[in-house]
Amino acid sequence: MDDRTKTCTWNDFCEYLVSFAEDEDFILVVQEMDIDLGSLKDLPEEKIFVSSASDPNMILNAAGLALNGKKPWIAGISSKILSRSYSQIRESLALPSLPVRIAVPDGGLSCGEEGASRIMTEDLTLMRAMPNMSVAVPSDRNSVRGIADAARKSEGPVYIRLGQTPLSQLNDDHDGDFSFGGARLLREGTSVTVCTCGIMGHQALKAADILDQQGIDIEILDFYSLKPFPEQALLASVRRTGCCVVAEEHSYIGGLCSATAECLCRTYPVPVRFVAIDDQFVHSGTPEELREYFGLTWKEIVNAAAQAWALRRR
Amino acid sequence: MEITRINELEQIASEVRKDIVRMVGVARSGPLEFPLLISDVLVYLYWEEMLLLAQSPKRNDRDRFILGTEYGVPALYSILAKRGYYGREELWHYRRLGAMLQALPDFRRTPGIDAPCVTSGTELAVAAPLAESLSMEGLNARVFCLMKESECSCDDFFLEAERCTNKNIKNIIVIAVYKHRDGSDSNDLQVKSRDRLSGYGWRILEMDGSDFASMEEIFNRLDPDGSKPTAIFTSIRNGRGLSFAEGDHTRTKKGLSIEAMDRALEELEGKSNG
């Protein structure tokens, strides 16, 4: 696909929110000068709630709005929201299960230049482990829209991880339903199940072409809904292939790797290989450099798939 | 306020206090000192000041009450039972597995609870947007937020207080409770908090939280339409709690022994009789 038609999930998200915000009881909670709001800047003033310069207060403000029947969206930097305000999310949003949607524009390594303190490679772990919280990772424009729609309908808190890396639209036959607890098939195959979320779906599609030449026909699933986790979609695929590779732009602890392994260990044990970040803090660098350095490219998926295929349950 | 009404309210507060002792005693855990201290204030709010209907606890135009400290929870539970939100029997299951009255109020399950009790962060950050959105909907509902005075001195509190002024949120009333200190009316921290809030344009009032006549006088001074956010610094006189529980912050874990509960009830009985 032409590079000019690529868009990042954060911009897609902003555009989509603007498209329906005017016609409904919409409210976006942000902090002043915190993030680039993109097209959300054009929203009418009464639709944007600017909180005080305190991250915990921003979360509590959203809870206060939800107590009066609103369904606020929060947008803010992941490291500030998730680490500084973890206990507020836990106590004021997740515990009473208030319908507040948290969207972060800097998920994964997409803001790699900002350095280790800003890059959360454990955000999915933190949110997945929190009871009542739904977790979603879109990978292209369609999934952003589908997930935003599902989040609009949700009656509990939702965490949506977005990014700044330009991505193409994934060529899929998905019917547009992105309800929580679902997954979408990006490529049919018979040799290895490759589970992905976010940008790794794009890398897996590149890897599929290489593996095809080696006679390994991978099946790629996009697990946009990390929680609730679509176990049946995973099991249906793995029962045919007998092995699995999980690729995510996240620590291998607690995210999609863990969710997949937890499900497979319990119900249908097969060899599993991870393509994810090791248990370490990352460095600053461009997102592309970092993805090369931490082994989050199609090359690692090719290696992992070949290994998993060799070890597969026959 | 007529003396008979004051006597009635004192009688209610006395029963509320005894129920607090009983529920903490039966549960064998839970805070004791702070709930006893704030009982009078809560009785005044729920019987005289707030507009609410226990029969329709979700009515949209009701006044809201937000408890900004987990140490006051038994008092709120006891008040709500007395006000008819649920049966008094519920109090004896406080903190039990599956009970409606959990250690921290379960906003979804307990009638009369308007907001979850947040133990981290300032409850003003929950109360202020709630008040703001109520007034934007054209409702006259007010939001009362009761906090420990010590919780009104953190930066997050002042950031939110400043936002209240900037956003012209008028229907919020913070009740900052502290124990009366003999010898001096207020310490440095209090003076700083009040000056800072006053500097942000808040209306600062002071009242005696153990005297219903004083409370009536102060609440009557609240502008019914609200002109600016209000903070009421509320001192509680010594002797409103239990002699042996005062200053004992470890009681949350220890609870009350049967003997201590008996002694406490006798002490409260003695106070209410004379």
Interface residues (C-beta under 8 A of the other chain):
Chain A: E46 F49 S51 S52 A53 S54 P56 N57 I59 L60 N61 A62 A63 G64 L65 L67 N68 K70 S85 S87 Q88 E91 S92 L95 P96 S97
Chain B: R64 D106 F107 R108 D114 A115 P116 V118 T119 S120 G121 T122 E123 A125 V126 A127 A128 P129 L130 S133 L134 M136 E137 D155 D156 L159 E160 E162 R163
